[in-house]
Amino acid sequence: MTAIAGQEQAETLALQALGYLAADEDRLSRFVLTTGLTPQDLRQRAGDPLFLAGVLDYLMTDDALVVAFAEENAVAPEAVMAARRRLPGLSAEM
């Protein structure tokens, strides 16, 4: 997936990002500590487009994390930003 055509594809990429974070204990711990969410919160909110936007926002705070995620999921790093633009909660400056 290199082009993000719509919100559904963006949500799919964000769910992959959440899975990527959850697949590694250190990555998940940093995400949970940074966001203040609990594992239960993650499960309950995984279908919420605004939450998924937040997952991508978190991922984009670290270029190395974006690159590693992109490599592991065979997407261009730019796809993360493209997906974020398709999800709600985006400020005007992005």
Summary of the structure (lengths in Angstrom):
residues: 94
radius of gyration: 12.2
end to end distance: 21.5
largest distance: 33.9
contacts: 255
relative contact order: 0.21
helix: 68%
strand: 0%
